[in-house]
Amino acid sequence: HLAPLLERMLAGLAERGGDPELFRPVLDVRPGYLEAGLEEVRAMYGSIEAYVSDGLGVDEETLQALREAFLS
């Protein structure tokens, strides 16, 4: 769903003289990027749950509301 938006952003960059190919790797979603991020979270916090509560400071009430919103 985001690909068309990304392409419009990169086209706008090109219109202003920028090189969209320099930004594409940063804006892409690649399995390796996601895996590296998850590995770092686990290395620093031990779990995704600990990252959300300790790293992001999300309290249990907010976490429960997020679970209900996204998993229902």
C-alpha positions as a printed Julia matrix, in Angstrom:
72×3 Matrix{Float64}:
  0.0    0.0     0.0
  2.9    2.34    0.6
  4.73   1.67   -2.67
  2.75   4.23   -4.72
  3.37   6.9    -2.09
  7.06   6.04   -2.0
  7.29   6.27   -5.77
  5.61   9.7    -5.76
  8.03  10.91   -3.09
 11.02   9.67   -5.06
  9.66  11.2    -8.28
  9.33  14.54   -6.49
 12.89  14.23   -5.29
 14.06  13.57   -8.85
 12.11  16.61  -10.1
 14.08  18.75   -7.64
 17.38  17.35   -8.89
 17.92  14.62   -6.3
 18.91  11.05   -6.98
 16.07   8.79   -5.82
 18.29   5.72   -5.99
 20.36   7.08   -3.11
 17.28   7.1    -0.88
 15.58   3.92   -2.05
 17.63   1.54    0.16
 16.78   3.59    3.25
 13.07   3.66    2.46
 12.71   0.07    1.3
 11.42  -2.68    3.54
 13.63  -5.7     3.14
 13.58  -8.91    5.16
 17.22  -8.44    6.12
 16.53  -4.97    7.54
 13.66  -6.28    9.64
 15.65  -9.29   10.83
 18.59  -7.07   11.84
 16.26  -4.76   13.76
 14.64  -7.67   15.6
 18.05  -9.16   16.43
 19.15  -5.83   17.92
 15.97  -5.52   19.97
 16.43  -9.04   21.32
 20.13  -8.42   22.05
 19.41  -5.21   23.96
 16.1   -6.07   25.66
 15.7   -9.84   25.46
 12.26  -9.72   23.87
  9.91  -7.53   21.89
  7.68  -7.21   24.96
 10.58  -5.9    27.07
 11.51  -3.45   24.31
  7.99  -2.06   24.2
  7.68  -1.72   27.98
 11.26  -0.83   28.96
 12.66   0.68   25.78
  9.6    2.6    24.64
  8.05   3.13   28.07
  4.62   1.79   27.1
  2.58   0.96   30.19
  0.48  -2.19   30.52
 -2.83  -0.37   30.0
 -1.65   1.13   26.71
 -0.13  -2.16   25.63
 -3.43  -3.93   26.27
 -5.29  -1.28   24.23
 -2.81  -1.79   21.36
 -3.29  -5.55   21.51
 -7.05  -5.16   21.34
 -6.85  -2.7    18.45
 -4.45  -4.71   16.34
 -5.28  -8.3    17.2
 -9.06  -8.16   17.27
